[in-house]
Amino acid sequence: MRACVCVLEPVFHGSLVKGESGVDQIPGLTVLHPSHRRKLNIVDNMIAKLEKYANNLEEIVEARTGELIEEKKKTDRLLYRMMPA
């Protein structure tokens, strides 16, 4: 949590000059311990997998919705043929 505070403090206190993009330009920035990087990588990987899963589900829902619409059209046509005019 301290690393997040170290990164955000210059932004909130105005000590980060606009246009600076390098990590070395942020005063008070502490480099994460390698074990913390591993935890971030695990979280990043989990988030990426969840996004991929969500996108896949959206595609499945879209395809099945299309199938449902087509079947509803067929059912409506059949119903109109069966009804007396």
Protein Blocks (a to p, Z undefined) as FASTA:
>chain_A
ZZmmmmmmmmmnopacghiabfklpghiacddfklmmmmmmmmmmmmmmmmmmmmmmmmm
mmmmmmmmmmmmmmmmmmmmmpcZZ
